[in-house]
Amino acid sequence: MKNTVIIATSCLLAGGALGYFLGAGNEVEPIALAESSTTRLSDRDRRSAGGGSGEDTSAKSYEAIAAEPGQMNRIQGLVDLYSNLSPGEYADEADKLDTLPFSERILAAYLLFAAWAEVSPIDAMDHANSKMGFAGNFVKPTVLQSWAATDPSATASYYESNKGEFAMMGMMGRGRGGRGGDSGASVIAGEWAKQDSDGALTWAKSLEGKDGARATSGVLSELAKSDPAKAASMVSEVEEDGRAQAYASIAGEWAKQDWGATESWISGLPADQQDGALGSAIKSLAASDPTLAAQKTLAIPEGNARTNAMEEVSGEMAKTDASGAMSWVMDNGNEDAQKESVGDVMQAWVTQDKGAALGWINEQSEGGVRDAAVQSYVFNDRTGSPQESLVLAETISDDGSRDRAVGMAAFRWVNEDPVPAKEYIQSSDSMSDRMKERLMSRGE
């Protein structure tokens, strides 16, 4: 049960920063929750038998849990509550979610649907489809992964018969470089591989197109965590159009364990596959050794693989030396790499030395690189006045980026001093009518 608490805490920390700041309160990045069904069932059996620790294991109501001091106590209380529901009680608890404050709703929804999917996954999925509207898309990954953790074959059958329900998966998640989140096929395959890698791979190979490639990647990525050499030996069984993704998945996991072995393996891949695999490996290396990762990045020819690797590496470098990371990006990256990288670097720089970060911005010429840096500065500056941020945001040349940055600064101003902020919003030529409407609504 402690493992569930850790997962839930991670969800809370991630979810707390996800509500879009101007009224899109239900648009939350999906975080799939799952744990071992064996652990979960044994916990339930132990509670039912009234044995074990000797503690009071009766589950409190949500209201009683929410009133308790201590976030970890509340998380554990939710785990106990949702783990002890009968199949017919989950829908009633799900109906209560809309009445909760936004920050509480995120965590409760993930825990509730993770538990529900272990007991009655079809009912959980039906509720997400019929009762939750667009918000249902954000709990479906949770249902899929929790279901696949207990019965991957049944989950796969449901997925193949109802693919339209999962069209949004892979689009809502956001990684660096704008990449999407996991697809339904990759979520199922990854969970299946934890139990039976051969069976998971057989299923993945039966799928066509992107689903097949994503599922295969999920299998091999999961297997590579424990046995990267075995995962590498299985790539030959993958259809040719899915091998690039498979190579990248294995390289990313292998590099976390043994950089030398990873690099040696990559050097033996087909020439047209090496750059993509190396880029994926470098992203993993950057977390442990950003200096070495920076050196390896420059060995990749210019293109998407190098741009993505540079973005990842510069973000890691910036955690300790944002100024140095910015210099590295500007000295070694083409314009695409610079535009993709400066946002993460600026995020760290604003915290480390806001004056130096602003000075660097003021030295840049107009264009996409400066726009990306300014937007990141405005989004991450929490000590300057909103008026100062507005002046800077209005210098962005791209209409969309300017609209978002000006909107963020104006939003802060509305919260701090709504009367002059609303006067500015009404007279501004720097933001769209839609943004103005959302901000004015917020001001009311």
Sequence and secondary structure as in RCSB ss.txt:
>XXXX:A:sequence
MKNTVIIATSCLLAGGALGYFLGAGNEVEPIALAESSTTRLSDRDRRSAGGGSGEDTSAKSYEAIAAEPGQMNRI
QGLVDLYSNLSPGEYADEADKLDTLPFSERILAAYLLFAAWAEVSPIDAMDHANSKMGFAGNFVKPTVLQSWAAT
DPSATASYYESNKGEFAMMGMMGRGRGGRGGDSGASVIAGEWAKQDSDGALTWAKSLEGKDGARATSGVLSELAK
SDPAKAASMVSEVEEDGRAQAYASIAGEWAKQDWGATESWISGLPADQQDGALGSAIKSLAASDPTLAAQKTLAI
PEGNARTNAMEEVSGEMAKTDASGAMSWVMDNGNEDAQKESVGDVMQAWVTQDKGAALGWINEQSEGGVRDAAVQ
SYVFNDRTGSPQESLVLAETISDDGSRDRAVGMAAFRWVNEDPVPAKEYIQSSDSMSDRMKERLMSRGE
>XXXX:A:secstr
 HHHHHHHHHHHHHHTTTS TTS TT          HHHHHHHHHHHHHT SS S      HHHHHTSSSHHHHH
HHHHHHHHT  GGGHHHHHHGGGGS HHHHHHHHHHHHHHHHHH HHHHHHHHHHHSGGGGGGTHHHHHHHHHHH
 HHHHHHHHHH GGGGTTTTTS   GGG     HHHHHHHHHHHH HHHHHHHHHHS HHHHHHHHHHHHHHHHH
H HHHHHHTGGGS GGGHHHHHHHHHHHHTTT HHHHHHHHHTS HHHHHHHHHHHHHHHHHH HHHHHHHHTTS
 SSHHHHHHHHHHHHHHHHHHHHHHHHHHHHH  HHHHHHHHHHHHHHHHHH HHHHHHHHHTS SSHHHHHHHH
HHHHH  SS HHHHHHHHTT  SHHHHHHHHHHHHHHHHHH HHHHHHHHHH SSS HHHHHHHHHHH 
